[in-house]
């Protein structure tokens, strides 16, 4: 399942090699191949990255449903931004891991080793 919709007439293909071919042919028609890098999966319950399950993404509190004047607080790194901010250091780290996995192949074990290298 994807975290955002793909463009119309877009197909996601998986190859058995770490590199992708420049194009594929279907019924003798060539199609260009581009690398697909998914966005990091974020839990809808706790807002942490890495798995998908509801804490407010803006204030990092459970049960938060109404408009509030609180300063946003990221659950991932305690920063003064919403947990879904594209500038969050944790988001950028997760995105870099997904990009590396998309470009080079990889497993959850590789993901863990890349995370520990950054610490």
Secondary structure, 3 states (H helix, E strand, C coil): CCCCCCCCCCCCCCCCCCCCCCEEEECCEEEECCCCCCCCCECCCCCCECCCCCECCCCCCECCCCCCCCCCCCCCCCCCCCCCCCCCHHHHHHHHHHHHHHHHCCCHHHHHHHHHHHC
